[in-house]
Amino acid sequence: MTIKARKFVLRNRPQGLPKTSDFELVEEEISENLEDGEILCKAEWLSVDPYMRLVANNLQLGEMMPGVQVARVIKSRSPEYEEGSKVVGLFGWRDTTKCNPSLHTEIEYLYPLPDMKSLPESYAIGSVGRVGNTAYFGLLDVGCPQPGETVVVSAAAGAVGSLVGQIAKLKGCKVVGFAGSDEKVDFLLNDLGFENAFNYKTVNVPDALVKAAPKGVDVYFDNVGGEFAFHVTQKMNQGGRIALCGAISSYNRDASQPAMIPFDYTKMIYNNIKLEGLHVLRWKHRWFEGINQIRDWILEGKIVVRETVTEGFENMPEAFIRLLKGSNIGKEVVKC
Protein backbone atom coordinates (compact mmCIF):
# COMPACT_ATOMS: atom_id res chain seq x y z
CA MET A 1 0.00 0.00 0.00
CA THR A 2 1.18 3.52 -0.77
CA ILE A 3 0.12 6.99 0.27
CA LYS A 4 0.47 10.16 -1.79
CA ALA A 5 2.71 12.84 -0.35
CA ARG A 6 2.93 16.40 -1.60
CA LYS A 7 6.02 18.57 -1.45
CA PHE A 8 7.27 21.88 -2.84
CA VAL A 9 10.48 21.86 -4.83
CA LEU A 10 12.46 24.69 -6.35
CA ARG A 11 11.45 25.14 -9.99
CA ASN A 12 13.41 28.32 -10.78
CA ARG A 13 16.26 30.12 -9.07
CA PRO A 14 14.62 33.19 -7.43
CA GLN A 15 15.74 36.53 -8.79
CA GLY A 16 15.06 39.16 -6.16
CA LEU A 17 11.77 38.64 -4.37
CA PRO A 18 10.62 35.07 -5.10
CA LYS A 19 7.53 34.42 -7.21
CA THR A 20 5.02 31.61 -6.82
CA SER A 21 6.23 30.27 -10.18
CA ASP A 22 9.67 29.65 -8.61
CA PHE A 23 8.15 26.72 -6.71
CA GLU A 24 6.43 23.57 -7.91
CA LEU A 25 4.03 21.35 -5.98
CA VAL A 26 4.75 17.72 -6.83
CA GLU A 27 3.45 14.38 -5.62
CA GLU A 28 5.33 11.25 -4.69
CA GLU A 29 4.28 7.81 -3.51
CA ILE A 30 5.34 6.68 -0.03
CA SER A 31 4.95 3.09 1.10
CA GLU A 32 2.72 2.73 4.15
CA ASN A 33 4.65 -0.39 5.12
CA LEU A 34 7.08 0.61 7.86
CA GLU A 35 10.36 -0.98 8.80
CA ASP A 36 11.24 -1.46 12.47
CA GLY A 37 11.87 1.96 14.04
CA GLU A 38 10.13 4.00 11.34
CA ILE A 39 7.28 6.47 11.71
CA LEU A 40 4.88 8.02 9.21
CA CYS A 41 3.89 11.62 9.92
CA LYS A 42 1.26 14.03 8.62
CA ALA A 43 2.00 17.76 8.78
CA GLU A 44 -0.36 19.98 10.75
CA TRP A 45 1.59 23.26 11.03
CA LEU A 46 4.50 24.42 8.87
CA SER A 47 6.92 27.29 9.33
CA VAL A 48 8.22 29.76 6.78
CA ASP A 49 11.28 31.77 7.82
CA PRO A 50 13.59 34.37 6.27
CA TYR A 51 16.61 32.05 6.22
CA MET A 52 14.86 29.95 3.59
CA ARG A 53 15.50 32.69 1.07
CA LEU A 54 19.25 32.20 1.49
CA VAL A 55 18.88 28.44 1.25
CA ALA A 56 16.99 28.82 -2.02
CA ASN A 57 20.12 30.37 -3.54
CA ASN A 58 22.02 27.14 -2.93
CA LEU A 59 19.43 24.46 -3.61
CA GLN A 60 19.57 22.49 -6.82
CA LEU A 61 16.53 22.91 -9.04
CA GLY A 62 14.09 20.15 -8.16
CA GLU A 63 15.21 19.98 -4.54
CA MET A 64 12.69 20.39 -1.74
CA MET A 65 12.47 23.58 0.30
CA PRO A 66 13.55 23.09 3.93
CA GLY A 67 11.56 23.90 7.03
CA VAL A 68 10.24 22.86 10.43
CA GLN A 69 6.75 21.53 11.05
CA VAL A 70 4.50 20.14 13.73
CA ALA A 71 3.28 16.74 12.54
CA ARG A 72 1.08 13.94 13.84
CA VAL A 73 2.40 10.38 13.86
CA ILE A 74 -0.19 8.42 11.87
CA LYS A 75 1.71 5.12 11.87
CA SER A 76 4.57 3.96 14.04
CA ARG A 77 6.97 1.08 14.53
CA SER A 78 9.12 3.15 16.87
CA PRO A 79 9.02 2.61 20.64
CA GLU A 80 9.78 6.31 21.16
CA TYR A 81 6.95 7.77 19.06
CA GLU A 82 3.49 6.34 19.57
CA GLU A 83 0.80 6.51 16.92
CA GLY A 84 -1.25 9.67 17.50
CA SER A 85 1.60 11.55 19.19
CA LYS A 86 2.95 14.85 17.83
CA VAL A 87 6.49 15.73 16.77
CA VAL A 88 8.49 18.77 15.74
CA GLY A 89 10.48 17.81 12.67
CA LEU A 90 12.78 19.41 10.14
CA PHE A 91 10.86 17.67 7.35
CA GLY A 92 10.72 20.53 4.85
CA TRP A 93 7.86 21.79 2.71
CA ARG A 94 6.00 18.47 2.56
CA ASP A 95 2.74 17.22 3.99
CA THR A 96 3.66 13.57 4.63
CA THR A 97 6.98 12.19 5.85
CA LYS A 98 8.40 8.76 6.63
CA CYS A 99 11.58 8.59 8.67
CA ASN A 100 13.50 6.55 11.21
CA PRO A 101 14.04 8.64 14.35
CA SER A 102 16.96 6.46 15.45
CA LEU A 103 18.88 7.71 12.42
CA HIS A 104 18.12 11.36 13.20
CA THR A 105 18.99 11.95 16.83
CA GLU A 106 19.93 15.63 16.41
CA ILE A 107 17.62 17.99 18.29
CA GLU A 108 17.33 20.19 15.22
CA TYR A 109 15.85 17.39 13.12
CA LEU A 110 13.24 15.71 15.30
CA TYR A 111 11.89 15.72 18.84
CA PRO A 112 8.55 15.05 20.54
CA LEU A 113 6.18 18.00 20.77
CA PRO A 114 7.06 19.75 24.05
CA ASP A 115 4.53 20.06 26.83
CA MET A 116 2.63 23.08 25.52
CA LYS A 117 0.29 23.12 28.53
CA SER A 118 -2.59 25.29 27.26
CA LEU A 119 -0.73 26.99 24.40
CA PRO A 120 -1.46 26.38 20.70
CA GLU A 121 0.64 23.64 19.15
CA SER A 122 1.66 26.03 16.35
CA TYR A 123 3.80 27.87 18.92
CA ALA A 124 6.17 24.88 18.81
CA ILE A 125 7.51 26.11 15.44
CA GLY A 126 7.66 29.68 16.70
CA SER A 127 7.89 31.19 20.16
CA VAL A 128 8.14 27.81 21.92
CA GLY A 129 10.62 26.43 19.42
CA ARG A 130 13.52 27.44 17.22
CA VAL A 131 12.33 31.06 16.97
CA GLY A 132 11.95 31.44 20.72
CA ASN A 133 15.39 29.99 21.38
CA THR A 134 16.93 32.35 18.82
CA ALA A 135 15.48 35.31 20.69
CA TYR A 136 16.20 33.95 24.15
CA PHE A 137 19.80 32.85 23.77
CA GLY A 138 20.67 35.46 21.16
CA LEU A 139 19.67 38.32 23.42
CA LEU A 140 20.74 36.94 26.80
CA ASP A 141 23.98 35.15 25.86
CA VAL A 142 25.19 37.39 23.04
CA GLY A 143 23.57 40.75 23.78
CA CYS A 144 24.01 40.33 27.54
CA PRO A 145 21.55 43.13 28.46
CA GLN A 146 21.80 44.71 31.89
CA PRO A 147 19.02 46.50 33.82
CA GLY A 148 18.71 50.12 32.75
CA GLU A 149 20.42 49.64 29.39
CA THR A 150 18.92 50.60 26.04
CA VAL A 151 18.22 47.81 23.56
CA VAL A 152 17.42 48.49 19.90
CA VAL A 153 15.66 45.80 17.86
CA SER A 154 15.18 45.82 14.08
CA ALA A 155 12.36 43.88 12.40
CA ALA A 156 10.88 44.25 15.85
CA ALA A 157 7.37 43.13 14.91
CA GLY A 158 8.61 39.87 13.41
CA ALA A 159 8.73 36.44 15.02
CA VAL A 160 12.16 36.86 16.63
CA GLY A 161 12.23 40.62 17.11
CA SER A 162 8.93 40.79 18.97
CA LEU A 163 10.21 38.24 21.49
CA VAL A 164 13.60 39.92 21.85
CA GLY A 165 12.03 43.24 22.78
CA GLN A 166 9.77 41.67 25.37
CA ILE A 167 12.58 39.65 26.95
CA ALA A 168 14.68 42.82 27.13
CA LYS A 169 11.85 44.55 28.98
CA LEU A 170 11.64 41.63 31.42
CA LYS A 171 15.33 42.17 32.11
CA GLY A 172 14.74 45.81 33.01
CA CYS A 173 15.90 47.41 29.76
CA LYS A 174 14.51 50.30 27.74
CA VAL A 175 13.48 49.00 24.32
CA VAL A 176 13.45 50.81 20.99
CA GLY A 177 11.88 48.94 18.09
CA PHE A 178 11.92 49.58 14.35
CA ALA A 179 9.42 48.01 11.96
CA GLY A 180 8.13 48.56 8.43
CA SER A 181 4.57 49.87 8.84
CA ASP A 182 2.46 52.06 11.10
CA GLU A 183 0.34 49.01 11.98
CA LYS A 184 3.45 47.25 13.25
CA VAL A 185 4.53 50.30 15.23
CA ASP A 186 1.11 50.37 16.88
CA PHE A 187 1.53 46.67 17.74
CA LEU A 188 4.92 47.34 19.35
CA LEU A 189 3.73 50.29 21.38
CA ASN A 190 0.26 49.20 22.43
CA ASP A 191 0.42 45.40 22.48
CA LEU A 192 4.02 44.76 23.48
CA GLY A 193 4.68 47.89 25.53
CA PHE A 194 7.87 49.08 23.84
CA GLU A 195 8.95 52.49 25.15
CA ASN A 196 9.62 53.71 21.62
CA ALA A 197 8.87 52.34 18.16
CA PHE A 198 9.32 53.78 14.69
CA ASN A 199 8.41 53.04 11.09
CA TYR A 200 11.87 53.01 9.53
CA LYS A 201 10.33 53.77 6.13
CA THR A 202 8.91 57.13 7.22
CA VAL A 203 11.41 58.45 9.77
CA ASN A 204 14.99 59.60 9.66
CA VAL A 205 16.64 56.71 11.49
CA PRO A 206 19.57 58.68 13.03
CA ASP A 207 17.16 61.36 14.30
CA ALA A 208 14.82 58.71 15.71
CA LEU A 209 17.72 57.10 17.57
CA VAL A 210 18.78 60.43 19.07
CA LYS A 211 15.21 61.00 20.25
CA ALA A 212 14.62 57.51 21.63
CA ALA A 213 18.12 56.83 22.99
CA PRO A 214 19.62 60.18 24.01
CA LYS A 215 22.17 58.38 26.21
CA GLY A 216 23.16 56.01 23.44
CA VAL A 217 22.53 52.36 22.60
CA ASP A 218 23.98 49.50 24.63
CA VAL A 219 22.64 46.45 22.78
CA TYR A 220 21.53 46.12 19.17
CA PHE A 221 19.72 42.95 18.09
CA ASP A 222 20.17 43.00 14.33
CA ASN A 223 17.67 41.17 12.15
CA VAL A 224 18.09 43.24 8.99
CA GLY A 225 21.73 44.21 8.40
CA GLY A 226 22.45 46.77 5.70
CA GLU A 227 22.62 50.53 6.12
CA PHE A 228 20.24 50.42 9.08
CA ALA A 229 22.88 48.57 11.12
CA PHE A 230 25.42 51.28 10.30
CA HIS A 231 23.12 53.99 11.70
CA VAL A 232 22.62 52.10 14.96
CA THR A 233 26.35 51.49 15.34
CA GLN A 234 26.91 55.25 15.20
CA LYS A 235 24.84 55.64 18.37
CA MET A 236 26.37 52.79 20.38
CA ASN A 237 28.01 53.33 23.74
CA GLN A 238 31.34 52.11 25.03
CA GLY A 239 31.23 48.34 25.33
CA GLY A 240 28.14 48.03 23.16
CA ARG A 241 27.09 44.60 21.91
CA ILE A 242 25.60 43.75 18.53
CA ALA A 243 23.84 40.39 18.26
CA LEU A 244 23.83 39.62 14.54
CA CYS A 245 20.87 37.32 13.96
CA GLY A 246 19.84 38.09 10.37
CA ALA A 247 20.26 40.35 7.37
CA ILE A 248 16.86 40.24 5.71
CA SER A 249 17.51 43.53 3.91
CA SER A 250 19.95 41.69 1.65
CA TYR A 251 18.22 38.32 1.22
CA ASN A 252 16.45 39.24 -2.01
CA ARG A 253 19.58 40.63 -3.66
CA ASP A 254 21.38 38.90 -6.51
CA ALA A 255 23.56 36.31 -4.76
CA SER A 256 26.46 37.15 -7.09
CA GLN A 257 26.42 40.81 -5.98
CA PRO A 258 26.82 41.05 -2.18
CA ALA A 259 25.43 44.18 -0.55
CA MET A 260 28.03 46.89 0.07
CA ILE A 261 27.30 48.90 3.21
CA PRO A 262 29.24 51.52 5.20
CA PHE A 263 31.17 50.27 8.23
CA ASP A 264 32.76 52.52 10.82
CA TYR A 265 35.89 50.69 11.94
CA THR A 266 37.01 53.59 14.13
CA LYS A 267 33.76 53.58 16.09
CA MET A 268 33.88 49.82 16.53
CA ILE A 269 37.50 49.86 17.71
CA TYR A 270 37.59 52.86 20.02
CA ASN A 271 34.18 52.20 21.57
CA ASN A 272 35.08 48.53 22.11
CA ILE A 273 31.89 47.41 20.38
CA LYS A 274 31.43 43.67 20.02
CA LEU A 275 29.76 42.30 16.89
CA GLU A 276 28.87 38.62 17.22
CA GLY A 277 26.96 36.40 14.84
CA LEU A 278 24.60 33.82 16.25
CA HIS A 279 22.98 30.63 15.05
CA VAL A 280 20.47 28.98 17.34
CA LEU A 281 22.00 25.51 17.10
CA ARG A 282 24.91 26.76 19.19
CA TRP A 283 22.56 26.22 22.13
CA LYS A 284 21.10 22.84 21.17
CA HIS A 285 22.44 21.38 24.43
CA ARG A 286 20.16 23.86 26.27
CA TRP A 287 17.23 23.59 23.87
CA PHE A 288 14.44 22.92 26.36
CA GLU A 289 15.74 25.46 28.86
CA GLY A 290 14.92 28.20 26.39
CA ILE A 291 11.59 26.99 25.08
CA ASN A 292 10.28 26.08 28.54
CA GLN A 293 11.14 29.54 29.86
CA ILE A 294 9.47 31.27 26.92
CA ARG A 295 6.42 29.02 27.31
CA ASP A 296 6.13 29.87 31.00
CA TRP A 297 6.49 33.60 30.37
CA ILE A 298 3.65 33.40 27.84
CA LEU A 299 1.45 31.48 30.29
CA GLU A 300 2.21 34.05 32.99
CA GLY A 301 1.12 36.87 30.67
CA LYS A 302 4.62 38.36 30.52
CA ILE A 303 5.05 37.76 26.78
CA VAL A 304 2.51 38.36 24.01
CA VAL A 305 2.62 36.24 20.86
CA ARG A 306 1.08 37.12 17.50
CA GLU A 307 0.81 34.76 14.54
CA THR A 308 -0.07 35.36 10.89
CA VAL A 309 -1.79 32.17 9.73
CA THR A 310 -2.14 30.97 6.14
CA GLU A 311 -4.64 28.18 5.52
CA GLY A 312 -3.72 25.33 3.20
CA PHE A 313 -0.46 23.53 2.42
CA GLU A 314 -0.80 24.54 -1.24
CA ASN A 315 -0.33 28.18 -0.17
CA MET A 316 3.18 27.74 1.26
CA PRO A 317 4.81 29.92 -1.44
CA GLU A 318 2.32 32.76 -0.89
CA ALA A 319 3.04 32.71 2.86
CA PHE A 320 6.78 32.71 2.22
CA ILE A 321 6.58 35.66 -0.18
CA ARG A 322 4.36 37.61 2.22
CA LEU A 323 6.98 37.07 4.93
CA LEU A 324 9.79 38.38 2.72
CA LYS A 325 7.69 41.41 1.80
CA GLY A 326 7.23 42.15 5.49
CA SER A 327 3.45 41.85 5.35
CA ASN A 328 3.19 39.63 8.43
CA ILE A 329 3.11 40.51 12.11
CA GLY A 330 4.73 38.00 14.44
CA LYS A 331 5.31 34.43 13.29
CA GLU A 332 4.19 33.37 9.82
CA VAL A 333 2.77 29.83 9.92
CA VAL A 334 0.84 27.62 7.52
CA LYS A 335 -2.00 25.40 8.69
CA CYS A 336 -2.44 22.18 6.70
C-alpha positions in Angstrom: 0.0 0.0 0.0 1.2 3.5 -0.8 0.1 7.0 0.3 0.5 10.2 -1.8 2.7 12.8 -0.4 2.9 16.4 -1.6 6.0 18.6 -1.5 7.3 21.9 -2.8 10.5 21.9 -4.8 12.5 24.7 -6.3 11.4 25.1 -10.0 13.4 28.3 -10.8 16.3 30.1 -9.1 14.6 33.2 -7.4 15.7 36.5 -8.8 15.1 39.2 -6.2 11.8 38.6 -4.4 10.6 35.1 -5.1 7.5 34.4 -7.2 5.0 31.6 -6.8 6.2 30.3 -10.2 9.7 29.6 -8.6 8.2 26.7 -6.7 6.4 23.6 -7.9 4.0 21.3 -6.0 4.7 17.7 -6.8 3.5 14.4 -5.6 5.3 11.2 -4.7 4.3 7.8 -3.5 5.3 6.7 0.0 4.9 3.1 1.1 2.7 2.7 4.2 4.7 -0.4 5.1 7.1 0.6 7.9 10.4 -1.0 8.8 11.2 -1.5 12.5 11.9 2.0 14.0 10.1 4.0 11.3 7.3 6.5 11.7 4.9 8.0 9.2 3.9 11.6 9.9 1.3 14.0 8.6 2.0 17.8 8.8 -0.4 20.0 10.8 1.6 23.3 11.0 4.5 24.4 8.9 6.9 27.3 9.3 8.2 29.8 6.8 11.3 31.8 7.8 13.6 34.4 6.3 16.6 32.1 6.2 14.9 29.9 3.6 15.5 32.7 1.1 19.2 32.2 1.5 18.9 28.4 1.3 17.0 28.8 -2.0 20.1 30.4 -3.5 22.0 27.1 -2.9 19.4 24.5 -3.6 19.6 22.5 -6.8 16.5 22.9 -9.0 14.1 20.2 -8.2 15.2 20.0 -4.5 12.7 20.4 -1.7 12.5 23.6 0.3 13.6 23.1 3.9 11.6 23.9 7.0 10.2 22.9 10.4 6.7 21.5 11.1 4.5 20.1 13.7 3.3 16.7 12.5 1.1 13.9 13.8 2.4 10.4 13.9 -0.2 8.4 11.9 1.7 5.1 11.9 4.6 4.0 14.0 7.0 1.1 14.5 9.1 3.1 16.9 9.0 2.6 20.6 9.8 6.3 21.2 6.9 7.8 19.1 3.5 6.3 19.6 0.8 6.5 16.9 -1.2 9.7 17.5 1.6 11.5 19.2 3.0 14.9 17.8 6.5 15.7 16.8 8.5 18.8 15.7 10.5 17.8 12.7 12.8 19.4 10.1 10.9 17.7 7.4 10.7 20.5 4.8 7.9 21.8 2.7 6.0 18.5 2.6 2.7 17.2 4.0 3.7 13.6 4.6 7.0 12.2 5.8 8.4 8.8 6.6 11.6 8.6 8.7 13.5 6.5 11.2 14.0 8.6 14.4 17.0 6.5 15.5 18.9 7.7 12.4 18.1 11.4 13.2 19.0 12.0 16.8 19.9 15.6 16.4 17.6 18.0 18.3 17.3 20.2 15.2 15.9 17.4 13.1 13.2 15.7 15.3 11.9 15.7 18.8 8.5 15.0 20.5 6.2 18.0 20.8 7.1 19.8 24.0 4.5 20.1 26.8 2.6 23.1 25.5 0.3 23.1 28.5 -2.6 25.3 27.3 -0.7 27.0 24.4 -1.5 26.4 20.7 0.6 23.6 19.1 1.7 26.0 16.4 3.8 27.9 18.9 6.2 24.9 18.8 7.5 26.1 15.4 7.7 29.7 16.7 7.9 31.2 20.2 8.1 27.8 21.9 10.6 26.4 19.4 13.5 27.4 17.2 12.3 31.1 17.0 12.0 31.4 20.7 15.4 30.0 21.4 16.9 32.3 18.8 15.5 35.3 20.7 16.2 34.0 24.2 19.8 32.8 23.8 20.7 35.5 21.2 19.7 38.3 23.4 20.7 36.9 26.8 24.0 35.1 25.9 25.2 37.4 23.0 23.6 40.7 23.8 24.0 40.3 27.5 21.6 43.1 28.5 21.8 44.7 31.9 19.0 46.5 33.8 18.7 50.1 32.7 20.4 49.6 29.4 18.9 50.6 26.0 18.2 47.8 23.6 17.4 48.5 19.9 15.7 45.8 17.9 15.2 45.8 14.1 12.4 43.9 12.4 10.9 44.3 15.9 7.4 43.1 14.9 8.6 39.9 13.4 8.7 36.4 15.0 12.2 36.9 16.6 12.2 40.6 17.1 8.9 40.8 19.0 10.2 38.2 21.5 13.6 39.9 21.9 12.0 43.2 22.8 9.8 41.7 25.4 12.6 39.7 26.9 14.7 42.8 27.1 11.9 44.5 29.0 11.6 41.6 31.4 15.3 42.2 32.1 14.7 45.8 33.0 15.9 47.4 29.8 14.5 50.3 27.7 13.5 49.0 24.3 13.4 50.8 21.0 11.9 48.9 18.1 11.9 49.6 14.3 9.4 48.0 12.0 8.1 48.6 8.4 4.6 49.9 8.8 2.5 52.1 11.1 0.3 49.0 12.0 3.4 47.3 13.3 4.5 50.3 15.2 1.1 50.4 16.9 1.5 46.7 17.7 4.9 47.3 19.3 3.7 50.3 21.4 0.3 49.2 22.4 0.4 45.4 22.5 4.0 44.8 23.5 4.7 47.9 25.5 7.9 49.1 23.8 8.9 52.5 25.2 9.6 53.7 21.6 8.9 52.3 18.2 9.3 53.8 14.7 8.4 53.0 11.1 11.9 53.0 9.5 10.3 53.8 6.1 8.9 57.1 7.2 11.4 58.4 9.8 15.0 59.6 9.7 16.6 56.7 11.5 19.6 58.7 13.0 17.2 61.4 14.3 14.8 58.7 15.7 17.7 57.1 17.6 18.8 60.4 19.1 15.2 61.0 20.2 14.6 57.5 21.6 18.1 56.8 23.0 19.6 60.2 24.0 22.2 58.4 26.2 23.2 56.0 23.4 22.5 52.4 22.6 24.0 49.5 24.6 22.6 46.4 22.8 21.5 46.1 19.2 19.7 42.9 18.1 20.2 43.0 14.3 17.7 41.2 12.1 18.1 43.2 9.0 21.7 44.2 8.4 22.4 46.8 5.7 22.6 50.5 6.1 20.2 50.4 9.1 22.9 48.6 11.1 25.4 51.3 10.3 23.1 54.0 11.7 22.6 52.1 15.0 26.3 51.5 15.3 26.9 55.2 15.2 24.8 55.6 18.4 26.4 52.8 20.4 28.0 53.3 23.7 31.3 52.1 25.0 31.2 48.3 25.3 28.1 48.0 23.2 27.1 44.6 21.9 25.6 43.7 18.5 23.8 40.4 18.3 23.8 39.6 14.5 20.9 37.3 14.0 19.8 38.1 10.4 20.3 40.3 7.4 16.9 40.2 5.7 17.5 43.5 3.9 20.0 41.7 1.6 18.2 38.3 1.2 16.4 39.2 -2.0 19.6 40.6 -3.7 21.4 38.9 -6.5 23.6 36.3 -4.8 26.5 37.2 -7.1 26.4 40.8 -6.0 26.8 41.1 -2.2 25.4 44.2 -0.6 28.0 46.9 0.1 27.3 48.9 3.2 29.2 51.5 5.2 31.2 50.3 8.2 32.8 52.5 10.8 35.9 50.7 11.9 37.0 53.6 14.1 33.8 53.6 16.1 33.9 49.8 16.5 37.5 49.9 17.7 37.6 52.9 20.0 34.2 52.2 21.6 35.1 48.5 22.1 31.9 47.4 20.4 31.4 43.7 20.0 29.8 42.3 16.9 28.9 38.6 17.2 27.0 36.4 14.8 24.6 33.8 16.3 23.0 30.6 15.1 20.5 29.0 17.3 22.0 25.5 17.1 24.9 26.8 19.2 22.6 26.2 22.1 21.1 22.8 21.2 22.4 21.4 24.4 20.2 23.9 26.3 17.2 23.6 23.9 14.4 22.9 26.4 15.7 25.5 28.9 14.9 28.2 26.4 11.6 27.0 25.1 10.3 26.1 28.5 11.1 29.5 29.9 9.5 31.3 26.9 6.4 29.0 27.3 6.1 29.9 31.0 6.5 33.6 30.4 3.6 33.4 27.8 1.4 31.5 30.3 2.2 34.1 33.0 1.1 36.9 30.7 4.6 38.4 30.5 5.1 37.8 26.8 2.5 38.4 24.0 2.6 36.2 20.9 1.1 37.1 17.5 0.8 34.8 14.5 -0.1 35.4 10.9 -1.8 32.2 9.7 -2.1 31.0 6.1 -4.6 28.2 5.5 -3.7 25.3 3.2 -0.5 23.5 2.4 -0.8 24.5 -1.2 -0.3 28.2 -0.2 3.2 27.7 1.3 4.8 29.9 -1.4 2.3 32.8 -0.9 3.0 32.7 2.9 6.8 32.7 2.2 6.6 35.7 -0.2 4.4 37.6 2.2 7.0 37.1 4.9 9.8 38.4 2.7 7.7 41.4 1.8 7.2 42.2 5.5 3.5 41.9 5.4 3.2 39.6 8.4 3.1 40.5 12.1 4.7 38.0 14.4 5.3 34.4 13.3 4.2 33.4 9.8 2.8 29.8 9.9 0.8 27.6 7.5 -2.0 25.4 8.7 -2.4 22.2 6.7 
